[in-house]
Amino acid sequence: MLTKQKIKIPISYLKHPYHFLSVGFGSGLSPVAPGTFGTLVAIPIYWLCKDLSLFAFLLLIVIAFGVGVYVCEFTSKALGVHDHGGIVWDEIVGYLITMIAVPPTLLNMIVGFLLFRLFDIWKPWPIKWLDQKVDGGFGIMIDDVLAGIFALFCLHVFLTV
């Protein structure tokens, strides 16, 4: 497979539901910072889920993860590029993980966004190892899941201070 950014995702991909999801409803087509734009899409999704019970929110995340493994691998194979930067469903799920059991205030959503992006871009161990060593749709998703868990921990520490 090619490296992450060697090819541009055709806009026609938005017509296919799997590609539409994997590119974050089109946000991953941004020519700059597609991961950031994908994460921004997650904020209104979180807002829409704010009244769900913790169990329902966790179930939604598990389902979104499972869907993500499939659709991200589907798009990755179609592009011939593992974890193309425009595949941002993983960022959406990672941000939702960051916001588990977090009160839906504007400040919390912004801090959660910043923390998730920090860990997703920085990729401290073992996030970087997972990003480099795990293939397929699971590999695309798992590093962002862990970045979300790191950010979740930091956000909860922030909330208790």
Backbone hydrogen bonds, N-H to C=O, Kabsch-Sander energy under -0.5 kcal/mol:
donor,donor_aa,acceptor,acceptor_aa,energy
2,L,80,G,-2.9
6,K,3,T,-1.1
13,Y,10,P,-1.9
14,L,11,I,-1.8
15,K,12,S,-1.7
16,H,13,Y,-1.4
20,F,16,H,-2.9
21,L,17,P,-2.0
22,S,18,Y,-2.6
23,V,19,H,-2.4
24,G,21,L,-2.1
25,F,20,F,-2.8
26,G,23,V,-0.7
27,S,24,G,-1.7
28,G,23,V,-2.9
29,L,26,G,-1.7
30,S,27,S,-1.5
37,F,33,A,-2.2
38,G,34,P,-2.7
39,T,35,G,-2.1
40,L,36,T,-2.2
41,V,37,F,-1.5
42,A,38,G,-0.9
42,A,39,T,-0.6
43,I,39,T,-0.7
43,I,40,L,-0.9
45,I,41,V,-1.0
46,Y,42,A,-2.8
47,W,43,I,-2.4
48,L,44,P,-2.3
49,C,45,I,-1.2
49,C,46,Y,-0.7
50,K,47,W,-1.1
52,L,49,C,-2.2
57,F,53,S,-2.6
58,L,54,L,-2.7
59,L,55,F,-2.6
60,L,56,A,-2.4
61,I,57,F,-2.1
62,V,58,L,-2.5
63,I,59,L,-2.6
64,A,60,L,-2.9
65,F,61,I,-2.5
66,G,62,V,-2.4
67,V,63,I,-2.9
68,G,64,A,-2.4
69,V,65,F,-2.5
70,Y,66,G,-1.5
71,V,67,V,-3.1
72,C,68,G,-2.5
73,E,69,V,-1.3
74,F,70,Y,-2.4
75,T,71,V,-2.4
76,S,72,C,-2.5
77,K,73,E,-2.8
78,A,74,F,-2.1
79,L,75,T,-2.4
80,G,76,S,-1.7
81,V,76,S,-1.6
82,H,2,L,-0.9
84,H,81,V,-0.8
85,G,4,K,-0.6
87,I,84,H,-2.1
88,V,22,S,-2.0
88,V,86,G,-0.9
89,W,22,S,-1.6
91,E,88,V,-0.5
92,I,88,V,-1.7
93,V,89,W,-2.3
94,G,90,D,-2.4
95,Y,91,E,-2.4
96,L,92,I,-2.0
97,I,93,V,-2.2
98,T,94,G,-2.0
99,M,95,Y,-1.4
100,I,97,I,-1.8
102,V,99,M,-1.7
105,T,103,P,-2.2
109,M,105,T,-2.4
110,I,106,L,-2.2
111,V,107,L,-3.0
112,G,108,N,-2.8
113,F,109,M,-2.0
114,L,110,I,-2.7
115,L,111,V,-2.8
116,F,112,G,-2.6
117,R,113,F,-2.5
118,L,114,L,-2.3
119,F,115,L,-2.4
120,D,116,F,-2.6
121,I,117,R,-2.5
122,W,118,L,-3.0
123,K,119,F,-1.9
127,I,124,P,-2.0
128,K,124,P,-0.8
130,L,126,P,-2.5
131,D,127,I,-2.5
132,Q,128,K,-2.0
133,K,129,W,-2.3
134,V,130,L,-2.1
135,D,133,K,-0.6
139,G,135,D,-1.5
140,I,136,G,-1.9
141,M,137,G,-2.0
142,I,138,F,-2.9
143,D,139,G,-0.9
144,D,141,M,-0.6
145,V,141,M,-1.8
146,L,142,I,-2.3
147,A,143,D,-2.1
148,G,144,D,-2.3
149,I,145,V,-2.1
150,F,146,L,-2.7
151,A,147,A,-2.5
152,L,148,G,-2.7
153,F,149,I,-2.5
154,C,150,F,-2.2
155,L,151,A,-2.9
156,H,152,L,-2.4
157,V,153,F,-2.1
158,F,154,C,-2.6
159,L,155,L,-2.2
160,T,156,H,-1.2
160,T,157,V,-0.6
161,V,157,V,-0.8
161,V,158,F,-0.6
